[in-house]
Amino acid sequence: MKITAVEALLLRGDQTYSATADTGEATDNGDQQVLLRVATDEGLVGWSDIETLPSAAHACVHGPGLGVLGFRSFQELLIGQNPLDVEQLWETMFLGSSYYGRRGVALHCLSAVDNCLWSIRAQAAGVPLHQLLGTRRVDRLTAYASTLFRPTPEGMEQAVKSYIERGFQAVKFGWGVFGEDPVRDRELVAAARETLGPKRQLMVDPGWYGAGWQGPWRPRTIDENIALCQWLSDFDVRWIEDFIHPEKFEEYQRVRESSPVPIAAGEQLGTFWEFRRFIEMGCVDVVQPDLTRCGGMSEARRIAVLAQQQSLRVVPHAWLTDLLTAYSLQFACTLAEPLFVEFNVAQSRLTRGVCGGVLQLNEDGTVSVPDGIGLGVNVDESFVRRHTVRYA
């Protein structure tokens, strides 16, 4: 079997990323979304999304590259290769993009390709992806509703009630207006906790910009972050997430030493080597690799082994299309102690349309691990064609 096509497809929609101004649902990136497609000469196709700068992703994938190794495009590196040689192709891509990559956009593209190759490998074997990853420990995972902060306590109350009605047993609020007004921050968290009640779980993602997601960047100091953890502990928060600049490992370490609340992070990190330093420095309690950023399924597996050796929980970050959620389910169900799956309730019409909203919440607040061959969810190719545009 040989790879015949590697394509970065730009989809355009009619919404933009935004926190709600009232009580309604927030919206993820509804203006542009990049999908990565890998096709083979035997008709097997893998799909993954990429959360990165679309124009840069197109350049990384389609080239043209330079003659010297380290400056090659992913098309140049992959077409004609055997897609089943997943681990070898990871090394080929990492080395072949090493002078402009190793992190950032190039690693995001590499991650997407790696995910596609795992899907193709499972399709070729005629089994669900999780069977290639290890032993499936569970057939469903508890989902937490992942959304943005509402601007008022009343909005928070209404949002939580809507998630409870849908069956969610856990909710994570992030970014939005959080960080703009300390008094309001506390009121918003208090409203969420009171409405959830004592049996449901609450997570908080304050953002690391420090003053709302729109900026300007005004990061919190170490003392402010310690104080943030202290007062959040008053509301029985399951974890506080990704609230320190992702390059500041020493700050994560120091804040965690003083925090009464478990700390979760890792969505911004890339490669096993970066995660190893993060974990061994004692920065987190919950490790959150994003399968479209960390290096793909291949790296996520290595990261999980290290995290579990350190008795840390692993919960993949998955706030995008159902493709990312499905990859995360396939991965998480094979962990030694599966905990949660992140469930993006703020999907735009664009991100929801990629798979047509195929993943649904069960009555008990869980999401089932897709059990079909390969990834277990299908891309709505008609939707993709209608929304694909040419790069400018």
N, C-alpha and C positions, 0 to 999 in steps of 0.2 A: 504494500500500500504506500502511496506517495501523496504528499501535500500538493495540491494544485492551485490553491488560492488562499491568500491571507489578506483580509479586507477590513479597513476601518470605515464604518458607515456612520455618517453624520445624520441624525434625525433632528428635525426642528418641530417645535410645538408652539403653542400660543399662550403659555403661562410663564411666569418667572418665579424663581425661588423667593419665598416671602413668609414671614410670620404673619399670622392673622391680625387684623386691626380690631377685631371684635371677638365673638365667641365661636366663629367657624373654625374649620380645619386649616392648618398651615399647608404650604405647598413646597415640594422639593423642586429640583431643577427641571422646570417644565418648558424651558426655551430651547435647550440643546441637550442631546444625549448621544454619546458615541457607543456603538456596538462593534465588537470584534467578531469576525466570522472566519473560520478556518474550514476549508473544503478539501476533500480527498478524491482520488480517482476511482474509489469504490463507492462513492455516493454518500459517505458518512460526513456529517457536518457538525462542528462544534460552535457554540455561541457563548459570548460573555459580554457583559457591559464593562465600560471603562469610565471611571469618574476622574476626568482630567481635562486639560485644555484641549478642545477639539482640534484646532489647527496644528498644534504641536504633535498630537497623537497621529494625525494623518501623515505628517512628515516622517515620524519615527517608523511607521509601518510601511509606507509606500516609497520612501526614498526620493531621489537616488542617493545612495551612500558614496563613500570614497573607496578607493582601491585598497587602502590599508585596513587590516583587521582592527576592530574597535570603533569604526565609523560606518558600519553597515546598517541598512534598513532591515526590518524584520522580514519583509518579503524576500529580500536577497538571501537572508540566512536560512529560510525555511522551505521555500518552494523546491520540490523534488526530494525532500527528506521524508523519512518514515515517521508518521505521526505517533506511532506506538513507542518510539524511543523517547519517552517523555523526559526522563531525568537527564539524558544526554543533550536533548534539545534545550533544556533549561540552561545548561552550561554553555552551549553554543550561543544562545541569545545574550546571556550575561556578558560573555567575553566579546561577542561581536558588537555590542553597543557600549562597551566599557568606557570609551573616551567621552561620550556624551550622556551616558546613563549612569548605571549602578543605583540610582535613586530617582525620585521624581517621575516625570512623564514617561521616560523610557521603561522604568520598572513597572509603571502602571500598565503599559502596553504588554510587557513581558508577562505580567500577572494574568492578563486576559487571555493571551495565547496559551499559557500553561493550563488555565482552566478549560479552555476549549480542547486541548490535547487529552486531558483526563476524561472529558466527556466522550471523545472519539474512542479512546481506549476502552471505556466501559461499553460503548455501543458495539465495538468489534468483538468484545467478549460475550455480548448478549446478556449483560447483567446490570442491575442498578449500580450507580457509581460507588455507593457506600461499600459494596462488596469488595471493591478493589482497595479501599482505604483501610479496612480492618474489620473488626467485629462490630456489628450494629448492636448497641446497648439498649436502645429504645426505638420505638416506631413512631413516636411523636415527642415534641418538645414544648414546654411551656413558653408561650410567646409573650413578650412585653410590647405593648403599644408604644411606638417611638414617634414623638412629635415635638413641636416647639411650644415654648411658653406662651400662654395667652396674656394679654396686657392687664387684666383685672382679676381679682379673686373670683368674681362672679363668672367670668369666662373660664377660669380654671375649674370651678365647680361643675359647670355645664359640660365641659370637655370630659372630665373624669366620669360623670354620670353616663355619658354616651359610650365610653369604653366599657364600663361595667355592664351596661345593657347588652353589649356585643359579646360579653363573656370573658373579657381580659381579667387576669388575676394580677397583673403587674403593668405599670406605666412608667415610661421615662419621658420627662420634659427637658428640653434643652434650648439653649441660645435664646432667640427671640429678644425680648426686652430685658432678660436677666442681666444684671450687672449695671444697669443704668441708675437704679435707685435702691439702696440697701434696705430701706424700710419696705418698699414694695416687694422686693425679692422675698423677704420673709413672709409677707402676707400671701404671696402666690404659692409658696411651698406649703404654708399652713392650710390653705384652702384645699390643695391637692390631698394632703395627708388626711384631713378631717373627712373629706368625701370618700376617699378610698377605704377608710376604716382600718382596723388593726390587722386584718387578715390578708390584705392585699399589699403588694410590694411597690415601693416608690423609688425610682432612680432619678438623679439630677445630673444634667450635663451643662455646667455653667458656661462653657466655652472658654477659650484661653485668650481671646481678644481683650476681655476684661471690662468692656463697656457696651455690650450688645454686639450682635454679629455684623452690623454695618460699620463698626468702628467709629472714630479713629482708634487705632490700637493704643490701649492704655492698660497694660498688663497689671495684675495685682502683684503686690509684693509677697515675699514669703510669709510675713506675719499676717497679711490679709488672707492668704490662702489657708493658713492654719486656723484663723478665726472663722473662715467660711466653713471649714470642716467641723469646727466646734459647734456652731449654731445649727448646722444641718443635722447633727446628731440628735438634737431635740425632737426631730420629726421622724425618727426611726427610718432613715434613708438606707436602702440596701447597698448602694454605692454612690460615690461622686465620681464623675467621669471626665477625663480629658480636659482638665481645667488649668493646666500649666503648659507653657510653650513647649512644643514637642522636642525641642533641642535641649531643654534644661533638665537633664537627668538628675543632676545633683539636687535640684530644687524638689523634684518629685521625691527623691530619697529622704530629704529632710522633712518635708511636709508629711510624708507617710509615717515617719517615726513618731509624730505628734498627733496624728489624726485618730479620733475615735470611730471614724466612718471608714469602711473599706474603700480603697481607691482602685478605679478601673481605668485603663488606658492602653494605647497601642495602635489605634486606627491610623495614626499618622506615620507609623514606623515602617521601614522596609528592610527586608532580608533577615535571615536567621542571625547574622552577626550583630545587627543593631538590636534585635530583640534579646539576644544573649546578654549584652551589656546592660540593657534595661532591667532584665530579670535578675541578674546576678548582683546588681547594685541595690536591689530591694526597693524598687520604685513603685510596685503595684501589688494588689491582692488578686485582681482579675485581669487577665491578659486578653486584649481585644484585637487580634489581627484582622484586617480587612482583606478578603481574598482578591480584591481588585487592586490592591496597593502593596501588599506585603511581599509579593513574589509569587502569588498564586497558590494553588493547592499544594504544590510540591514543598514550598517553604512553610506553609501553614502546618503541615504535618510535622516538620522538624521542630517548629516553634512549640507545638503542643507537647511533644515529648519532653522538651526542656522544661516547660512550665509545670508539667505534671510531676517531674522529678523534684521540683521545688515546692510541691504541694500547693500550687496555685490553680485557680479555676480558669478555664478558657471559654470565653463567649465571643464569637466572631462579631465584628461590627458589620452591619448589613442594612444600610439605609439607602436603597436605590431600587432597582427593578426586581421582579420576581426571579430573574436569573441569579442575582447575587444571593437572594434569600434561599433559593434551592441549593446552590453550591454550599451555602453555610449549613443548611439542614443535613445534607449528605455528609459533610465533614463533622459537624457537632455530634451527630448520633453515634459516632465511633469513638468519642472521647471516653476516658475512664469514668468520668463523672459529668455527664451532660447536664447543663443547668438551664439555659434559656436559648431562645432564638429571638433576635431583634426583628420586629415586624413593623415595617414602614406603613403607618396609617395616613401619611401625608403625601402619598404618591400623586403626582400630577397626571393629567390625562396622557401625557407623553410616556412617562415611565410606567404607568399602569398598563398602557396599551401594548407594550412590548410582548407581554405574555397573556394579555387579556384578563388579568386579575385571577389567574388560575389557582393561586394559593389562598386558601380560606381558613378562617379560624373555626376550630371545632367547638362544640358546646361547652367543653370543660376548660376552654382557654388555651388549648394547645394547637399546634400546627403539625399535621402528619408529614413524615419524611416521604417524599415522592418515591414510589416503588417501581416505576417503569424503567425500561432499559435506558442506560445512559444517565443523563441528568434528571430525567423524569418529568420535565416540563418542556413545552414546545414554544418556540417563538411564533408569533402571529406574523408570518412573512408578508401577508397582504398589508397589514398595518405598517410594517417596516418600509415596504416599497412606497406607500403613500406619503410617508413622512421623511424619506431620505432626500437630502438635497446635496448639490455639489459644493465642495469646498470653494470658498472665494479665492 
